[in-house]
């Protein structure tokens, strides 16, 4: 009998287009954050800002997060190696997530002068448990984008136990499994709309928290001393349960897992990227017409799953595109660090350059461009000098003792042939 703690899948194949596509999701999040988290006054109080934010609302960043969650499930299932133990899997995932997360958090702590004596301010974020707490002062308590990592931690914790169940799904039941997950997502959000407290209208309500005056503040509100001094800031139940609560996002991850099986077993036949991209654009446009409970992921998750599966199928078929180019692959590789470091960079720019001055649209555009460039540079440094050395030295799977002895004998010329 095989060890049930071992995860077995097929031989791994490289999927360069999926790597490159990660950048577009991270950049969508950045654009939304640059619009609302760079406190450039009086631009953010102008009619032009309101018009821009109407076209680039909260669901832009939320769409990027949904793509990441589906992609995460796909890649984790696709790259699982035969014979990998749960312990090895958890170790590798922890080494991939926590060093970059903690480095970005430390930059934020220094930039925002976080009161480290108050453990409640930073410890839940450091441990990646803060999204489980239904208060905005905790969910957004430190480096705001890190809330999504709480969901990733849950995904990874559940995967070794769930993978054998996923592998037992018959080939002819994989598409019904996708349909069941989509129905579950729809039912979850419908239930939140009907029974959880929160806004029921269709307006895009997410906007920056504006302070008095036309002079840019020295702190974005989530990085200000007043924010850290507050004991509790309530969050709307429907928003927390539908967007940041990790358990609610779990089906999105497993859509990616099942999609990986569809592609692996050649059941995903579509190689044209146009139709799933058009469907994504259409469902994204529909988010202007539905309540907030459906804006954040429920509408876009199906076509985004199709985009992920199609990109992978194109990679397997040898169809190259812009996402598979070397520059895009590099941007995709640093996208995790870019996603985490962008907000600390914005906090630094706000505190030392933006605060105390007045800027219009061009001023905001210059600072947003500077934030993008500096975030790319910082992300590249984190990826090349922190993430990669750690993954190469510490995260490589350890061979069983007999295999290690055999490799050692081979390297010293003491193989199976008699001397």
Beta strands, then each sheet from edge to edge (+ up, - down):
strand 1: 6-7
strand 2: 84-85
sheet 1: 1+ 2-
end
